């Protein structure tokens, strides 16, 4: 990503943390702001050029950031163990603190992938007046057997292959990123995690996208959102796995730009 990396200072979990972020096209002052929320092993760098491509196609501004524990943001503390509510805490605590630190008073559009999509849903449920709309790629609203099975395979790969070296390209502390995500998803009580009830509080427009070949979840995830949030648009992509923005970027960009701009025109 060619835009300069900046850092915001937040106080979270009773300590100071820094959050890396990149602004895209801030000169488009009247354009919608799209905030990108990364996956469970994601970061600013792992989005690569997708956010800029999307913002250019739609005429948007963008904000891309790495959650604490990821990318160049402050790693997890040595004794920090995430609990079943870790995504709720991101939505309820980290996002509001980040927006306050950056002086974001408007209601942005949230573009979330995987865990980031779940966090976007939780934020929209918790703060319905503070979000313009949601674009969700492969979000989780409950835990499926296929998800757990493949996260177990990821653990094997991290221990037995060069996956740590690969992740180190995108994270200052790959262990912080990997084990924070992996351990909570494989924590037995997390098997019962669900945010389905929270979806009933969402009032903003929603576009939910999922690959038909998603190895980390079935189409029941986005169809479950549509069942609870009236008017949700669904895009089910063939020849696409868990990362639609990497596997099928063009249809994702076209659908997102159309979705956001068509709803802007109605207001």
C-alpha positions in Angstrom: 0.0 0.0 0.0 1.6 3.2 -1.2 0.0 5.6 1.3 2.1 6.4 4.4 1.6 4.4 7.5 0.6 6.3 10.6 0.0 5.3 14.3 -2.7 6.2 16.7 -2.2 5.9 20.5 -5.0 4.2 22.4 -5.4 3.1 26.0 -6.9 -0.5 25.9 -6.8 -3.4 28.3 -5.3 -1.1 30.9 -2.2 -0.3 28.9 -1.1 2.0 26.0 -1.2 0.4 22.6 -0.4 1.9 19.2 -2.5 1.1 16.2 -1.1 1.3 12.7 -3.3 2.8 10.0 -3.3 4.1 6.5 -5.6 6.7 5.0 -6.6 6.4 1.3 -7.5 9.5 -0.7 -8.2 11.8 2.2 -8.4 14.6 -0.3 -11.8 13.3 -1.3 -13.3 15.2 1.6 -16.9 14.8 0.5 -16.7 11.1 -0.4 -18.0 8.2 1.8 -15.4 6.8 4.2 -14.9 3.1 4.0 -13.2 1.5 7.0 -11.5 -1.9 6.3 -11.6 -4.5 9.0 -9.2 -7.4 8.4 -9.5 -11.1 9.0 -8.2 -13.2 11.9 -4.6 -13.3 10.6 -4.8 -10.0 8.6 -3.1 -6.6 8.8 -2.8 -3.4 6.8 -0.1 -5.0 4.6 -2.1 -8.2 3.9 -4.8 -6.2 2.2 -2.2 -5.2 -0.4 -3.6 -2.9 -3.0 -7.3 -4.0 -2.7 -8.5 -1.1 -0.6 -7.0 1.5 -2.9 -8.5 -0.2 -5.9 -11.9 -0.3 -4.3 -11.7 3.3 -3.2 -10.6 4.4 -6.7 -13.4 2.5 -8.4 -16.1 3.9 -6.1 -14.7 7.4 -5.5 -14.4 6.7 -1.8 -12.0 7.6 1.0 -10.5 4.7 3.0 -9.1 3.9 6.4 -7.2 0.6 6.8 -5.8 -0.4 10.2 -4.3 -3.3 12.0 -6.0 -4.4 15.2 -3.9 -4.6 18.4 -1.9 -7.8 18.1 -1.5 -7.6 14.4 0.7 -6.0 11.7 2.8 -3.2 13.1 0.3 -2.5 15.9 1.3 -3.3 19.5 1.5 -7.1 19.9 -0.4 -8.9 22.6 1.1 -8.8 26.0 3.0 -11.9 27.1 0.1 -12.8 29.5 -2.7 -11.6 27.3 -5.2 -14.4 26.5 -8.3 -13.6 24.4 -11.6 -14.8 25.7 -14.9 -15.7 23.9 -15.9 -12.1 23.8 -12.8 -10.9 21.9 -14.7 -9.8 18.8 -17.3 -8.0 21.0 -14.4 -6.1 22.7 -13.0 -5.0 19.3 -16.4 -3.7 18.3 -17.4 -2.1 21.7 -14.0 -0.8 22.8 -11.3 -0.6 20.1 -13.3 0.8 17.1 -14.8 3.6 19.1 -11.5 4.5 20.7 -9.8 4.5 17.3 -12.5 6.7 15.7 -12.2 9.1 18.6 -8.4 9.2 18.3 -8.6 9.9 14.6 -11.4 12.5 14.9 -13.9 10.5 12.9 -17.3 11.9 13.8 -19.2 10.7 10.7 -20.8 7.4 10.3 -18.5 5.3 8.0 -19.1 2.3 5.9 -17.5 -0.8 7.3 -15.9 -3.3 5.0 -15.1 -6.4 7.0 -13.5 -9.8 6.1 -14.0 -12.9 8.2 -13.5 -12.0 11.8 -13.5 -8.4 10.6 -16.9 -8.9 9.2 -18.2 -10.3 12.5 -16.7 -7.2 14.3 -18.5 -5.0 11.8 -21.8 -6.7 12.5 -21.3 -6.3 16.2 -20.4 -2.6 15.9 -23.5 -2.0 13.8 -25.6 -3.7 16.4 -24.0 -1.9 19.3 -23.9 1.6 17.6 -26.7 1.6 15.0 -26.5 5.3 14.5 -22.8 5.4 13.9 -22.5 3.3 10.8 -23.7 4.0 7.2 -23.7 0.4 6.0 -21.8 -2.9 6.0 -20.0 -4.8 3.3 -19.1 -8.3 4.7 -16.8 -10.8 3.1 -17.1 -14.4 4.6 -18.3 -13.2 8.0 -18.9 -15.6 10.9 -22.2 -15.4 12.9 -21.7 -18.8 14.6 -19.1 -21.5 14.7 -19.2 -24.4 12.2 -17.4 -27.8 12.3 -15.6 -26.9 9.0 -14.2 -23.7 10.5 -12.8 -25.5 13.5 -11.4 -28.3 11.4 -9.5 -26.0 9.1 -8.2 -23.8 12.0 -6.8 -27.0 13.5 -5.0 -27.6 10.2 -3.7 -24.1 10.3 -2.2 -24.8 13.7 -0.4 -27.9 12.3 0.9 -25.7 9.5 2.2 -23.1 11.9 4.1 -25.6 13.9 5.4 -27.8 11.1 5.9 -25.6 8.1 7.4 -22.2 7.1 4.0 -20.4 7.8 5.6 -18.4 10.7 8.1 -16.9 8.2 5.4 -16.1 5.7 3.3 -14.4 8.3 6.3 -12.4 9.5 6.2 -10.5 6.2 2.9 -8.9 7.5 3.3 -8.9 11.3 6.0 -7.5 13.5 5.2 -10.4 15.9 3.8 -13.4 14.0 3.3 -15.4 17.2 1.2 -12.7 18.6 -1.1 -12.7 15.6 -1.3 -16.4 15.1 -1.8 -17.7 18.6 -4.2 -14.9 19.6 -6.5 -16.0 16.8 -5.9 -19.7 16.8 -6.1 -20.4 20.5 -9.5 -18.7 21.0 -11.1 -20.3 18.0 -10.0 -23.7 19.2 -10.9 -23.0 22.9 -13.8 -25.4 23.7 -16.2 -22.8 25.0 -15.8 -20.8 21.8 -17.6 -23.7 20.0 -20.8 -22.2 21.3 -20.1 -18.6 20.2 -22.8 -17.0 18.2 -23.8 -13.4 17.4 -27.2 -14.3 15.7 -29.3 -12.5 18.4 -27.3 -9.3 18.0 -28.2 -9.1 14.3 -31.8 -8.1 15.1 -30.5 -4.7 16.2 -28.9 -3.8 12.9 -30.6 -1.1 10.9 -28.2 -0.1 8.2 -27.8 -1.5 4.6 -25.9 -4.7 4.4 -24.2 -6.5 1.5 -22.9 -10.0 2.4 -20.4 -11.8 0.1 -19.1 -15.4 0.3 -17.3 -17.8 -1.9 -19.1 -21.0 -2.7 -15.9 -22.9 -2.1 -15.2 -21.1 1.3 -13.0 -23.5 3.3 -13.8 -21.7 6.6 -17.6 -21.5 6.5 -20.7 -22.4 4.6 -23.3 -20.2 2.9 -25.4 -20.6 6.0 -23.4 -17.7 7.5 -24.4 -15.0 5.0 -27.9 -16.5 4.5 -28.3 -16.4 8.3 -27.6 -12.6 8.2 -30.2 -12.1 5.4 -32.8 -14.0 7.5 -32.4 -11.6 10.4 -31.5 -8.2 8.7 -34.2 -7.3 6.2 -33.0 -6.1 2.8 -29.6 -7.7 3.1 -28.0 -8.2 -0.3 -26.2 -11.5 -1.0 -23.4 -12.2 -3.4 -22.4 -15.9 -3.6 -19.4 -16.3 -5.8 -18.3 -19.4 -7.6 -14.7 -20.4 -7.9 -14.0 -18.5 -4.7 -12.7 -19.5 -1.3 -12.6 -17.6 2.0 -11.0 -14.4 0.6 -13.3 -13.0 -2.1 -11.2 -9.8 -2.4 -8.2 -12.0 -3.4 -10.0 -14.8 -5.3 -12.5 -12.7 -7.1 -11.6 -9.0 -6.6 -13.4 -7.6 -9.7 -16.9 -8.7 -8.8 -16.4 -7.7 -5.2 -15.2 -4.2 -6.3 -18.1 -3.7 -8.7 -20.7 -4.9 -6.3 -19.4 -2.8 -3.4 -19.1 0.4 -5.4 -22.6 0.0 -6.8 -24.0 -0.9 -3.3 -22.5 2.1 -1.6 -23.1 4.7 -4.3 -26.7 3.6 -5.0 -27.5 4.0 -1.3 -25.8 7.4 -1.2 -28.1 8.6 -3.9 -31.2 7.6 -1.9 -30.3 9.8 1.0 
